[in-house]
Structures are given as structure tokens and as C-alpha cells.
């Protein structure tokens, strides 16, 4: 750690930041503008309440034609309760980098995903199995799965890929050291898969799914007032339902962008949450998506559909072209009529004769399909996935998709209407997030002092909220400034009574401090709270150490076993249990954990080439 970084944190944080007790009250940061966006829907505070959502089933009686068409669209197949009758056939494979064998099997009426940990000589040393509860994805490209453990939804490391009808590692799980069944998905992870959720105590890791799939209200807004107006025939009640076609282009696109504008980092605007967004509003009033600045010459180097479309001449030379110009949200063209449907969308603006390629050549090459040439399908860096380039134009065959030429990020959408203080807050937080996620990459090392200095400035200018304080807690701890981290952590706990992300960060930091100081009773209390808020094997492991040092071997054993339930390969937990059992003359149990530790150490030390399983 650079001493200059530590000095910077100490010199600027001690005093004005710690003494500023009035800052960072939850909800105190209010994003104000001169007025609503032109053409936007003014949403009263009561319509932001979740109880104004009534579910798509309530829409069917009056909107049956739209519902019947929408039922067959991919948006209506984004998630479902796992049903063995609808899932792909069972299968198995070996993931050589991690030396694990994976199996998908049917047990009764449940689909079960199994991870079998193999020794270096191929023998089974342990198995973990979970029944699947939620299926994510339509199956057009893939289906992934969640298992529900208590209030947490855990992602399976196994995904089914449709291109070759095989089971393999989920995207992001391909390396030797992957998260197995340890990744608790957040409310943000399911935002583009499920229709609505009930978040529990503001905890990003705890939620119940209320509507399984993307429904009517995600595009048209909460339906309660609309339904009451028409059922009562009281036209004096203002109709709050949103028709995307009646909105201006920015607001109409925002409805699609809530899921299709995905950058490298997504940040909520202060005091807001992604799930707060309502159709008819600016997306950037609620969240900002940042993407790596691209220096590629071809716009396929622009990662997302939004950036690609916005760079198209078809878009820039029109005031009305939007996503729904070409995509009908209520209908999906059949395989038989898709080509004609797509061409008819292009011919709304273009003439067939305007294409310089002779028609006979087009028919021979691709059945005169405009999309094949002008929105070519390209492979991505995600295995099994290809996407259409949404920069409508003429493309070379050498276009390289998904290029990230820079470590700098920029907002995908214009945030010029946000207050300057909020823009600075977001730009400081995105540097912190990039360093936190990619700090092991030396290209991002310079972000540590930049994020620290900019967040300190945000704090001193009175524009901080709990998320800024949580970032400063993390940065202070990383740079050896325990006193500053502790002060800010206590400030967060005083202002965050619910299980928010800042409270989780603050509690984790204080727990580590108290354990290091030998304050075992206080550390145990902190780790207990962490275990209830966030499913992570390390919380139980460190509570086990604190319990043992506090004189309770039984509670230590319970905590360490809980840690191994989450991460059976955790060598340190096996060694701790070995030591405790040895101290109590339970030699057979001690030897069991000694063997487990040695086998897992051998697995960790072995190095094999990544190879697709058989």
C-alpha cells in the first residue's frame, strides 16, 4: 500500500469528515430539477408505493388480445418456477479447471444440481446438491437457475446452453476458483428477469418474488388506479397508466433501457433505487449506467444495444425511431414470418430499390434479409452467445465485438440534467466500484487514490449519503486507516437501522476490527448480525474463531460447520476444526478434517488447463 495513499486519506478525512455528524442522513440527498422532463408522467409519491402493483393477471379481462400475444413473447419467459416438465434433459460434465464433476438430475418432482469435488487422482471427496427453485431465461440462448436457502436466492454454477443442448458452467464460473453455490444474487440481479419483488428490510440480498416474469406493469406502470378508474367508471380519477407510444423518444426508450441499457457499472442516483423506476420517467433520475470508453473504429466495439442504436444514422437522422419502431412488445414474429416482418420494419422508411446490391444477389445470399447485412450477428466474449449489432449500417466482416479499449468509463446516457453535485458523486463512486471489483488488475490501480480523493471531496461538500460513507469505510480499511473506518462505520450504523448495503459494509468492518483487537464478545455479536444479513462462509468462519477465543468450543464448532456448509473447500475452517477436536481428544474427527484440508490443499495446488468437460 502506498504511504502517499494512506497519508492522503488521513490528512483529509481526520477532522472535517469525522466531525461532520449532520451528513449522510438516509434519504437526505434529494435530486431536484427545474421541472419534470418534457412529456414525462408526473408520479405522485403514493404511486411509488409497491402496493399500487396489482399483477398482470388483473389486466387480462380488459386486454385479452394484448395478453394473448404477449404470452408468447420472450419477455414473458424471463423467469419461472422450476418445473421438471419444462426443463432440459438431465446431464453431467467434468469441469477440469476446478476438478469438479457436475450433474443435473431429477429427484421426485424437483430438478437437483450437484457438485462433486474430486481429488487429484479422480476420487470423490465431497458432494453438494441443491434443488432448483427458479429458472431464469427463455431458453433462446440459455437457462440458469437459482436455489432458495432461507431468504437468499443462490445462483447455480450450472447453466443449460441451447446452441448445442449442453450443460456447462454458468457465465463467470469458468475459472478454477469460482463461486460454486456461494453467490447470493441481489435484487439488482433479478431486475431484468422477474416482474416484481418484495425486498426484505432493505437488504439487497433478501427478497421474495411476487410476479415471476416481466409483466404488463413493467412497461405500463402500476395498474391499481387504472383498474379502479375503469371498474368504477369514475372518469374523474386520473388515469395513471402509461402508453409508451404516447411518450417522447427519451422517455419511451427509458422503458426498454431499464433492462437493455447495461454497462460495466450501474449506480443508483442518491436516495433512489433501480426498482423505484416507473414508466414515463427518465431512467437517469433513478440510475446511471457507466460503460468503458470505446476507441474502436467499428461500433460493434460499443458493447450495448443502446450505444449501438444511438450511433446509427437511422437513429440520428430521425426524431421518432425507438426500440418499438422495430420491436412489437406484444407480438413475436414466428420463425416462418420473421424475415418478412423484419424487412417490413425497414421498409417503413427505406425503399427496396435503395439497396445497392441487386435483388437477385440478395435473394441468393440471404433471402433478401436486411438484418443479415445491416445488423449482423456477432459472437460475444460470453461463450455460446451471439448478438445482433444494433448499429444499423454497413459492416465489415472483421468487426471485433465487445472490445474494451480503455479503463475509463462514461455514462451511457446523458446525465447533464442531474445536479452537478450528484454527477460528481456518481463519478467518484464509479471509480471506487471499478477498483473494488478489478483492483487486482494493475491497469486499475490508479483508481484507488482518485476514488479516495473524489469521495472525500463529495463528503466535505455535503453531498454524501450512506453509499459514499460505505465506500469511504472500505477505502479507509484498505489503506490501513482503522480509526477513520471505525468512525464512519459507527456513523452509518446510527443512520441505517435496516439491512442496507452500507450497514452490511459497516458491520463487516467493525467485526474485523473487534476480532483483531481481541474484543471477542463484540465481534461475535457483529458476525451473528452479518450471518443474518449476508450468506458468506467467512462470516461464520470468523465467528467460529471468535467463539473459540471467547471460551466456547461448542459454539465455535457450530459456526465452523456452518462455514463449511456454505464452502466445503475452505481449508482454514477444516484446520480450525482439526485443532479444536484435537484439543478435546476427539482424534477421529480431528483426522477427518486434517484429511479434508490436505485433499483441498492438493486440489488448490494442482494446475490443469481449462478444457470442456466430457
C-alpha positions as CSV (number, residue, x, y, z in Angstrom):
1,X,0.0,0.0,0.0
2,X,1.4,3.4,-1.0
3,X,2.2,5.6,2.0
4,X,1.1,8.5,-0.1
5,X,-2.4,7.0,-0.3
6,X,-2.6,6.4,3.4
7,X,-1.4,10.0,4.1
8,X,-4.0,11.4,1.7
9,X,-6.8,9.5,3.5
10,X,-5.5,10.6,6.9
11,X,-4.9,14.2,6.2
12,X,-8.2,14.8,4.5
13,X,-10.5,12.6,6.5
14,X,-9.5,13.2,10.0
15,X,-11.4,16.3,11.2
16,X,-13.9,17.6,8.7
17,X,-15.2,14.2,7.7
18,X,-15.4,12.5,11.0
19,X,-16.7,15.6,12.8
20,X,-19.5,16.1,10.2
21,X,-22.2,14.4,12.1
22,X,-25.0,16.0,10.2
23,X,-24.1,14.5,6.8
24,X,-25.3,11.4,5.1
25,X,-28.7,11.0,6.7
26,X,-30.6,8.3,4.8
27,X,-32.8,10.0,2.2
28,X,-31.3,13.4,2.8
29,X,-29.9,13.7,-0.7
30,X,-32.8,15.0,-2.9
31,X,-32.3,15.1,-6.7
32,X,-34.1,18.3,-7.8
33,X,-34.6,19.7,-11.2
34,X,-36.3,22.8,-12.5
35,X,-39.2,20.5,-13.5
36,X,-40.2,17.2,-15.0
37,X,-38.8,16.1,-18.4
38,X,-41.0,17.3,-21.3
39,X,-43.7,14.7,-21.9
40,X,-42.9,12.8,-18.7
41,X,-45.6,11.4,-16.4
42,X,-45.7,13.1,-13.1
43,X,-45.8,10.4,-10.5
44,X,-47.1,11.2,-7.0
45,X,-45.3,9.8,-4.0
46,X,-48.1,7.3,-3.3
47,X,-47.7,5.7,-6.7
48,X,-44.2,4.9,-5.8
49,X,-45.5,2.5,-3.1
50,X,-45.3,-1.1,-4.1
51,X,-49.0,-1.8,-3.2
52,X,-50.1,0.0,-6.4
53,X,-48.9,-3.0,-8.4
54,X,-51.7,-5.5,-9.0
55,X,-50.0,-8.1,-11.3
56,X,-50.6,-8.9,-14.9
57,X,-53.4,-11.3,-14.2
58,X,-55.6,-8.3,-13.4
59,X,-55.1,-6.9,-16.9
60,X,-56.4,-9.9,-18.8
61,X,-60.1,-9.2,-18.6
62,X,-59.9,-6.0,-20.5
63,X,-56.8,-6.5,-22.6
64,X,-57.1,-10.1,-23.7
65,X,-55.8,-9.6,-27.2
66,X,-52.6,-7.9,-26.0
67,X,-52.2,-10.5,-23.3
68,X,-52.6,-13.5,-25.6
69,X,-49.9,-12.0,-27.9
70,X,-47.6,-11.1,-25.1
71,X,-47.9,-14.5,-23.5
72,X,-45.7,-16.0,-26.4
73,X,-43.0,-13.3,-26.3
74,X,-39.6,-13.8,-24.8
75,X,-40.3,-11.1,-22.2
76,X,-43.0,-13.3,-20.8
77,X,-40.5,-16.2,-20.4
78,X,-37.7,-14.5,-18.5
79,X,-38.3,-16.4,-15.3
80,X,-40.5,-19.2,-13.9
81,X,-40.8,-21.6,-11.1
82,X,-38.5,-24.5,-11.9
83,X,-40.7,-27.3,-13.4
84,X,-39.1,-30.6,-14.4
85,X,-41.7,-31.0,-17.2
86,X,-40.3,-27.8,-18.8
87,X,-36.6,-28.2,-18.2
88,X,-33.9,-29.7,-20.4
89,X,-32.9,-33.3,-20.0
90,X,-30.5,-34.1,-17.2
91,X,-26.9,-34.4,-17.9
92,X,-23.4,-34.2,-16.4
93,X,-19.9,-32.9,-17.2
94,X,-16.5,-32.5,-15.7
95,X,-15.1,-29.0,-15.2
96,X,-11.3,-29.7,-15.4
97,X,-10.0,-26.4,-14.1
98,X,-11.8,-26.8,-10.7
99,X,-11.6,-30.6,-10.7
100,X,-15.3,-30.8,-10.1
101,X,-17.9,-33.1,-11.7
102,X,-21.4,-31.6,-12.2
103,X,-24.6,-33.4,-12.6
104,X,-28.2,-32.4,-13.2
105,X,-30.7,-35.0,-12.1
106,X,-34.4,-35.3,-11.3
107,X,-35.4,-36.4,-7.8
108,X,-39.2,-36.8,-7.5
109,X,-40.6,-33.6,-8.9
110,X,-37.5,-31.5,-8.3
111,X,-34.5,-30.7,-10.5
112,X,-31.3,-31.1,-8.5
113,X,-27.9,-29.6,-9.3
114,X,-25.0,-31.5,-7.8
115,X,-21.3,-30.6,-7.5
116,X,-18.9,-33.5,-6.8
117,X,-15.4,-32.5,-5.7
118,X,-12.8,-34.8,-7.0
119,X,-9.3,-35.5,-5.6
120,X,-6.3,-35.1,-7.8
121,X,-6.5,-38.8,-8.6
122,X,-10.2,-38.5,-9.6
123,X,-11.8,-39.9,-6.4
124,X,-14.9,-38.4,-4.9
125,X,-14.1,-36.4,-1.7
126,X,-17.3,-34.5,-1.3
127,X,-20.7,-33.6,-2.8
128,X,-23.1,-30.7,-2.6
129,X,-26.6,-30.8,-4.0
130,X,-29.4,-28.3,-4.1
131,X,-32.9,-28.5,-5.6
132,X,-33.6,-25.7,-8.1
133,X,-36.5,-23.2,-7.4
134,X,-36.3,-20.6,-10.1
135,X,-35.4,-20.9,-13.8
136,X,-34.0,-17.7,-15.4
137,X,-34.1,-17.2,-19.2
138,X,-36.4,-18.1,-22.0
139,X,-34.1,-20.8,-23.3
140,X,-33.4,-19.0,-26.5
141,X,-29.8,-18.8,-25.6
142,X,-29.6,-20.4,-22.2
143,X,-31.4,-21.1,-18.9
144,X,-29.8,-20.5,-15.5
145,X,-31.1,-21.5,-12.1
146,X,-31.5,-20.3,-8.5
147,X,-32.0,-22.3,-5.3
148,X,-33.6,-20.6,-2.4
149,X,-31.9,-21.0,1.0
150,X,-33.8,-19.2,3.7
151,X,-34.3,-15.6,2.5
152,X,-31.4,-15.9,0.0
153,X,-31.5,-16.9,-3.7
154,X,-28.3,-18.7,-4.6
155,X,-27.1,-18.9,-8.2
156,X,-26.2,-22.4,-9.5
157,X,-22.9,-22.8,-11.2
158,X,-24.6,-24.9,-13.9
159,X,-26.3,-23.4,-16.9
160,X,-28.0,-25.1,-19.9
161,X,-26.9,-23.7,-23.3
162,X,-29.4,-24.0,-26.1
163,X,-27.0,-23.7,-29.1
164,X,-25.6,-27.3,-28.6
165,X,-28.1,-28.5,-25.9
166,X,-25.4,-29.0,-23.3
167,X,-24.9,-28.3,-19.6
168,X,-21.8,-26.4,-18.6
169,X,-20.5,-23.7,-16.2
170,X,-22.6,-20.6,-15.9
171,X,-21.0,-17.4,-17.3
172,X,-18.5,-16.1,-14.9
173,X,-17.9,-19.6,-13.4
174,X,-15.4,-20.9,-16.0
175,X,-12.2,-20.4,-14.0
176,X,-10.7,-22.8,-11.4
177,X,-11.6,-20.6,-8.5
178,X,-15.3,-19.9,-9.0
179,X,-18.1,-19.3,-6.5
180,X,-19.8,-22.7,-6.7
181,X,-23.1,-22.5,-4.8
182,X,-21.9,-19.4,-2.8
183,X,-23.2,-16.5,-4.8
184,X,-26.3,-14.9,-3.3
185,X,-28.0,-12.9,-6.1
186,X,-29.1,-9.4,-5.3
187,X,-32.3,-7.5,-6.1
188,X,-30.4,-5.9,-9.0
189,X,-29.5,-9.3,-10.4
190,X,-33.2,-10.3,-10.9
191,X,-34.4,-6.9,-12.0
192,X,-34.5,-7.9,-15.7
193,X,-35.8,-11.4,-15.1
194,X,-38.8,-11.1,-12.8
195,X,-41.8,-8.8,-12.8
196,X,-41.7,-7.6,-9.2
197,X,-40.2,-8.4,-5.9
198,X,-40.8,-7.7,-2.2
199,X,-37.4,-6.7,-0.8
200,X,-36.9,-7.7,2.9
201,X,-35.8,-5.0,5.3
202,X,-34.0,-3.0,2.5
203,X,-31.5,-5.9,2.3
204,X,-30.1,-6.2,-1.3
205,X,-29.7,-10.0,-0.8
206,X,-33.1,-10.7,0.6
207,X,-36.3,-10.7,-1.4
208,X,-39.4,-12.6,-2.3
209,X,-40.5,-12.9,-6.0
210,X,-44.1,-11.5,-6.3
211,X,-44.5,-11.8,-10.1
212,X,-42.4,-14.4,-11.8
213,X,-41.9,-12.9,-15.2
214,X,-41.7,-9.4,-16.8
215,X,-45.3,-8.3,-16.8
216,X,-47.6,-5.5,-18.0
217,X,-46.7,-3.1,-15.3
218,X,-43.0,-3.0,-16.0
219,X,-43.8,-1.2,-19.2
220,X,-47.1,0.5,-18.4
221,X,-46.7,1.4,-14.8
222,X,-48.6,0.4,-11.6
223,X,-52.1,-0.6,-12.6
224,X,-54.1,-0.2,-9.4
225,X,-55.5,3.3,-10.1
226,X,-56.1,2.5,-13.7
227,X,-58.1,-0.6,-12.8
228,X,-60.1,1.2,-10.2
229,X,-60.9,4.0,-12.6
230,X,-62.4,1.7,-15.2
231,X,-64.1,-0.7,-12.8
232,X,-65.9,2.2,-11.1
233,X,-66.4,4.1,-14.4
234,X,-65.3,7.2,-12.5
235,X,-63.6,9.3,-15.2
236,X,-62.7,11.9,-12.6
237,X,-60.0,9.6,-11.4
238,X,-56.8,10.5,-13.3
239,X,-55.6,7.6,-15.4
240,X,-52.0,6.8,-14.4
241,X,-51.3,4.0,-16.9
242,X,-48.5,4.7,-19.4
243,X,-48.6,4.0,-23.2
244,X,-45.0,4.1,-24.4
245,X,-46.1,5.3,-27.9
246,X,-47.5,8.5,-26.3
247,X,-44.2,9.4,-24.8
248,X,-41.3,11.4,-26.3
249,X,-38.4,9.4,-27.5
250,X,-36.2,9.7,-24.4
251,X,-39.0,8.5,-22.1
252,X,-40.2,5.8,-24.4
253,X,-36.7,4.4,-24.7
254,X,-36.2,4.5,-20.9
255,X,-38.8,1.8,-20.5
256,X,-36.7,-0.6,-22.7
257,X,-33.4,0.8,-21.3
258,X,-34.3,-0.2,-17.7
259,X,-33.2,-3.7,-18.8
260,X,-31.4,-3.2,-22.1
261,X,-29.0,-0.5,-21.1
262,X,-26.4,-2.4,-19.2
263,X,-23.0,-1.1,-18.6
264,X,-19.8,-2.2,-16.7
265,X,-21.1,-0.5,-13.6
266,X,-24.6,0.5,-12.6
267,X,-25.2,3.1,-9.8
268,X,-28.4,4.3,-8.3
269,X,-28.9,8.0,-8.0
270,X,-28.7,9.2,-4.4
271,X,-31.9,8.4,-2.5
272,X,-33.1,6.2,-5.3
273,X,-33.1,2.5,-6.2
274,X,-33.4,0.8,-9.6
275,X,-36.6,-0.8,-8.6
276,X,-38.1,2.7,-8.0
277,X,-38.2,3.5,-11.7
278,X,-41.6,3.9,-13.1
279,X,-42.5,4.0,-16.9
280,X,-42.9,7.6,-18.1
281,X,-39.9,8.8,-16.1
282,X,-36.3,9.5,-17.0
283,X,-34.1,6.4,-16.3
284,X,-31.3,8.7,-15.2
285,X,-33.5,10.1,-12.5
286,X,-33.1,6.7,-10.8
287,X,-29.8,5.1,-12.0
288,X,-26.8,5.7,-14.2
289,X,-25.1,3.0,-16.3
290,X,-21.4,3.5,-17.0
291,X,-19.6,1.8,-19.8
292,X,-15.9,1.6,-20.8
293,X,-15.0,4.3,-23.2
294,X,-14.5,2.7,-26.6
295,X,-11.9,3.7,-29.1
296,X,-12.8,1.0,-31.7
297,X,-13.5,2.1,-35.2
298,X,-16.5,-0.1,-35.6
299,X,-19.5,0.4,-33.4
300,X,-19.7,-3.3,-32.6
301,X,-16.9,-2.3,-30.2
302,X,-19.7,-0.5,-28.4
303,X,-21.0,-3.2,-26.1
304,X,-24.6,-2.5,-25.7
305,X,-27.6,-2.2,-28.0
306,X,-28.4,1.3,-26.7
307,X,-25.0,2.7,-27.6
308,X,-25.0,0.9,-31.0
309,X,-28.5,2.1,-31.9
310,X,-27.7,5.7,-30.8
311,X,-24.7,5.7,-33.2
312,X,-26.8,4.6,-36.2
313,X,-27.6,7.1,-38.9
314,X,-31.1,5.7,-38.9
315,X,-31.4,7.0,-35.3
316,X,-29.5,10.2,-35.6
317,X,-31.4,11.3,-38.7
318,X,-34.7,10.6,-37.2
319,X,-36.6,12.1,-34.3
320,X,-39.0,9.2,-33.8
321,X,-37.1,6.0,-34.3
322,X,-37.2,4.0,-31.0
323,X,-36.9,0.4,-29.9
324,X,-40.7,-0.2,-30.5
325,X,-40.4,1.1,-34.1
326,X,-39.0,-2.3,-34.9
327,X,-39.9,-4.4,-31.9
328,X,-43.6,-5.1,-31.1
329,X,-43.6,-5.7,-27.3
330,X,-46.9,-7.6,-27.6
331,X,-46.1,-9.9,-30.5
332,X,-43.2,-12.1,-31.5
333,X,-42.9,-12.9,-35.2
334,X,-43.0,-16.6,-36.0
335,X,-40.0,-18.4,-37.4
336,X,-41.9,-18.6,-40.7
337,X,-42.7,-14.9,-41.0
338,X,-39.7,-13.3,-39.1
339,X,-37.8,-12.4,-42.3
340,X,-40.8,-10.7,-43.9
341,X,-41.7,-9.0,-40.6
342,X,-38.2,-7.6,-40.2
343,X,-38.0,-6.4,-43.8
344,X,-41.3,-4.7,-43.4
345,X,-40.0,-2.7,-40.5
346,X,-37.1,-1.5,-42.6
347,X,-39.4,-0.6,-45.5
348,X,-41.3,1.8,-43.3
349,X,-38.5,4.2,-44.0
350,X,-36.5,2.7,-46.9
351,X,-37.3,1.5,-50.4
352,X,-36.3,-1.9,-51.6
353,X,-34.7,-0.2,-54.6
354,X,-32.4,1.9,-52.4
355,X,-30.2,-1.1,-51.7
356,X,-27.2,-1.0,-54.0
357,X,-26.9,-4.8,-54.1
358,X,-29.0,-6.3,-56.9
359,X,-32.1,-8.0,-55.6
360,X,-31.2,-11.3,-57.2
361,X,-27.9,-11.3,-55.3
362,X,-29.6,-10.5,-52.1
363,X,-32.1,-13.3,-52.6
364,X,-29.3,-15.8,-53.3
365,X,-27.2,-14.6,-50.4
366,X,-29.7,-14.3,-47.6
367,X,-33.3,-14.4,-48.9
368,X,-33.2,-10.6,-49.1
369,X,-33.0,-10.3,-45.4
370,X,-32.0,-6.7,-44.4
371,X,-30.9,-7.7,-40.9
372,X,-28.3,-10.2,-42.0
373,X,-26.3,-7.4,-43.7
374,X,-27.2,-4.3,-41.8
375,X,-27.4,-5.8,-38.2
376,X,-25.1,-8.8,-38.4
377,X,-25.0,-11.3,-35.7
378,X,-21.6,-11.5,-34.0
379,X,-20.1,-13.7,-31.3
380,X,-19.5,-12.2,-27.9
381,X,-17.0,-12.8,-25.2
382,X,-19.6,-14.8,-23.4
383,X,-19.4,-18.4,-24.5
384,X,-22.4,-19.6,-26.5
385,X,-23.8,-16.1,-27.0
386,X,-24.1,-14.0,-30.2
387,X,-25.9,-10.7,-30.5
388,X,-27.2,-8.6,-33.4
389,X,-25.2,-5.4,-33.9
390,X,-27.7,-2.7,-33.3
391,X,-25.7,-0.1,-35.2
392,X,-27.8,-0.3,-38.3
393,X,-25.4,0.2,-41.3
394,X,-22.8,-1.4,-43.4
395,X,-20.3,-3.6,-41.5
396,X,-17.1,-5.3,-42.3
397,X,-16.6,-9.0,-41.5
398,X,-13.6,-8.1,-39.3
399,X,-15.6,-6.3,-36.7
400,X,-14.5,-7.3,-33.2
401,X,-17.3,-7.4,-30.7
402,X,-17.2,-6.4,-27.1
403,X,-13.9,-4.5,-27.3
404,X,-12.9,-2.6,-24.1
405,X,-10.1,-0.4,-25.2
406,X,-9.9,1.8,-22.1
407,X,-10.1,1.7,-18.3
408,X,-12.1,4.9,-18.3
409,X,-15.9,4.8,-18.1
410,X,-18.5,7.2,-19.2
411,X,-22.3,7.3,-18.7
412,X,-24.1,5.6,-21.5
413,X,-27.0,8.1,-21.3
414,X,-26.7,11.9,-20.9
415,X,-26.7,12.9,-17.2
416,X,-26.3,16.6,-17.9
417,X,-29.7,17.3,-16.2
418,X,-28.6,15.8,-12.9
419,X,-27.3,18.4,-10.4
420,X,-23.5,18.8,-10.6
421,X,-23.0,17.6,-7.1
422,X,-24.8,14.3,-8.0
423,X,-22.7,13.9,-11.1
424,X,-19.5,14.3,-9.1
425,X,-20.9,11.8,-6.5
426,X,-21.6,9.2,-9.2
427,X,-18.2,9.7,-11.0
428,X,-16.4,9.2,-7.7
429,X,-18.4,6.1,-6.8
430,X,-17.8,4.5,-10.2
431,X,-14.1,4.8,-9.7
432,X,-14.4,3.1,-6.3
433,X,-16.6,0.4,-7.7
434,X,-14.1,-0.3,-10.6
435,X,-11.2,-0.5,-8.2
436,X,-13.1,-2.7,-5.7
437,X,-14.1,-5.1,-8.5
438,X,-10.9,-5.0,-10.6
439,X,-8.2,-3.9,-8.2
440,X,-6.2,-6.9,-8.9
441,X,-5.7,-5.7,-12.4
442,X,-2.7,-3.2,-12.4
443,X,-4.4,-1.1,-15.1
444,X,-7.0,0.0,-12.4
445,X,-4.5,0.6,-9.6
446,X,-4.6,4.4,-10.2
447,X,-8.2,4.5,-9.3
448,X,-7.5,3.9,-5.6
449,X,-6.1,7.5,-4.9
450,X,-8.6,9.0,-7.4
451,X,-11.6,7.4,-5.8
452,X,-10.4,8.3,-2.3
453,X,-9.8,11.9,-3.1
454,X,-13.0,12.4,-5.0
455,X,-15.2,10.7,-2.4
456,X,-13.6,12.8,0.3
457,X,-14.4,15.9,-1.7
458,X,-18.0,14.7,-2.0
459,X,-18.2,14.2,1.7
460,X,-16.8,17.6,2.5
461,X,-19.1,19.3,0.1
462,X,-22.1,17.9,1.9
463,X,-23.3,15.7,-1.0
464,X,-22.5,12.3,0.7
465,X,-25.1,9.6,1.5
466,X,-24.7,6.3,3.2
467,X,-23.3,4.7,0.0
468,X,-20.5,7.3,-0.1
469,X,-19.8,6.7,3.5
470,X,-19.7,2.9,3.0
471,X,-17.2,3.4,0.1
472,X,-15.0,5.6,2.4
473,X,-15.2,2.9,5.1
474,X,-13.9,0.3,2.6
475,X,-11.2,2.5,1.2
476,X,-10.0,3.6,4.7
477,X,-9.8,0.0,5.8
478,X,-7.9,-1.0,2.6
479,X,-5.4,1.8,3.3
480,X,-4.8,1.0,6.9
481,X,-6.9,3.8,8.4
482,X,-8.7,1.8,11.0
483,X,-9.7,4.9,13.1
484,X,-11.3,6.6,10.2
485,X,-13.1,3.4,9.0
486,X,-14.4,2.8,12.5
487,X,-15.7,6.3,13.0
488,X,-17.5,6.3,9.6
489,X,-18.8,2.8,10.2
490,X,-20.5,3.9,13.5
491,X,-21.9,6.9,11.7
492,X,-23.5,4.5,9.2
493,X,-25.0,2.2,11.9
494,X,-26.5,5.2,13.6
495,X,-28.2,6.3,10.4
496,X,-29.1,3.0,8.8
497,X,-31.4,0.9,11.0
498,X,-32.3,-1.5,8.3
499,X,-30.2,-4.1,6.5
500,X,-28.9,-1.8,3.7
501,X,-25.7,-2.4,1.8
502,X,-24.0,0.4,3.8
503,X,-25.0,-1.3,7.1
504,X,-23.6,-4.6,5.9
505,X,-20.3,-2.9,4.9
506,X,-20.1,-1.1,8.2
507,X,-20.9,-4.1,10.3
508,X,-18.3,-6.2,8.4
509,X,-15.6,-3.6,9.0
510,X,-16.4,-3.3,12.7
511,X,-16.5,-7.1,13.1
512,X,-13.0,-7.5,11.6
513,X,-11.6,-4.7,13.8
514,X,-13.1,-6.1,17.0
515,X,-11.8,-9.6,16.2
516,X,-8.3,-8.2,15.5
517,X,-8.4,-6.3,18.8
518,X,-9.4,-9.4,20.8
519,X,-12.8,-7.9,21.6
520,X,-14.3,-11.3,21.0
521,X,-17.8,-10.8,22.6
522,X,-18.4,-7.7,20.4
523,X,-17.0,-9.5,17.3
524,X,-19.4,-12.4,17.9
525,X,-22.3,-10.1,18.0
526,X,-21.3,-8.4,14.8
527,X,-20.7,-11.7,13.0
528,X,-24.1,-13.0,14.1
529,X,-25.7,-9.9,12.6
530,X,-23.7,-10.4,9.4
531,X,-24.7,-14.1,9.1
532,X,-28.4,-13.0,9.2
533,X,-27.8,-10.3,6.5
534,X,-25.4,-11.8,4.0
535,X,-24.7,-15.5,3.2
536,X,-20.9,-15.7,3.2
537,X,-18.8,-18.5,4.6
538,X,-16.2,-16.1,6.0
539,X,-18.7,-14.6,8.5
540,X,-19.3,-17.9,10.1
541,X,-15.6,-18.8,10.0
542,X,-14.5,-15.7,11.8
543,X,-17.3,-16.1,14.3
544,X,-16.0,-19.5,14.9
545,X,-12.6,-18.1,15.7
546,X,-14.1,-15.5,18.0
547,X,-16.2,-18.1,19.8
548,X,-13.2,-20.4,20.4
549,X,-11.1,-17.5,21.7
550,X,-14.1,-16.4,23.9
551,X,-14.1,-19.9,25.5
552,X,-16.9,-21.6,23.8
553,X,-15.7,-24.6,21.7
554,X,-19.3,-25.9,21.1
555,X,-20.4,-22.6,19.5
556,X,-17.1,-22.4,17.6
557,X,-17.7,-25.9,16.2
558,X,-21.3,-24.9,15.2
559,X,-20.0,-21.7,13.4
560,X,-17.2,-23.5,11.6
561,X,-19.5,-26.3,10.4
562,X,-21.9,-23.6,9.1
563,X,-19.0,-22.1,7.3
564,X,-18.2,-25.4,5.6
565,X,-21.9,-25.9,4.7
566,X,-21.5,-22.8,2.5
567,X,-18.0,-23.5,1.3
568,X,-16.9,-27.2,1.8
569,X,-13.5,-26.5,0.3
570,X,-12.5,-23.9,2.9
571,X,-9.1,-25.2,4.2
572,X,-8.9,-22.8,7.1
573,X,-12.2,-23.9,8.6
574,X,-11.1,-27.6,8.3
575,X,-7.8,-26.7,10.1
576,X,-9.6,-24.8,12.8
577,X,-12.0,-27.8,13.5
578,X,-9.0,-30.1,13.4
579,X,-7.3,-28.0,16.2
580,X,-10.5,-27.8,18.3
581,X,-11.1,-31.6,18.1
582,X,-7.5,-32.3,18.9
583,X,-7.7,-30.1,22.0
584,X,-10.8,-32.1,23.2
585,X,-9.3,-35.5,22.3
586,X,-11.8,-36.2,19.6
587,X,-9.0,-37.6,17.4
588,X,-11.1,-39.3,14.7
589,X,-12.9,-36.1,14.0
590,X,-9.6,-34.2,14.0
591,X,-8.2,-36.6,11.5
592,X,-11.3,-36.3,9.3
593,X,-10.8,-32.6,9.0
594,X,-7.0,-33.0,8.6
595,X,-7.6,-35.3,5.6
596,X,-10.2,-32.8,4.1
597,X,-7.8,-29.9,4.5
598,X,-4.9,-31.9,2.8
599,X,-7.1,-33.0,-0.1
600,X,-8.4,-29.5,-0.7
601,X,-4.9,-28.1,-0.5
602,X,-3.7,-30.6,-3.1
603,X,-6.7,-29.6,-5.3
604,X,-5.7,-25.9,-4.9
605,X,-2.1,-26.6,-5.7
606,X,-2.8,-28.6,-8.9
607,X,-3.0,-26.7,-12.1
608,X,-4.8,-28.0,-15.2
609,X,-5.7,-26.5,-18.5
610,X,-9.2,-25.3,-19.0
611,X,-11.0,-27.9,-21.1
612,X,-14.6,-28.5,-21.8
613,X,-15.9,-31.5,-19.8
614,X,-16.9,-34.8,-21.1
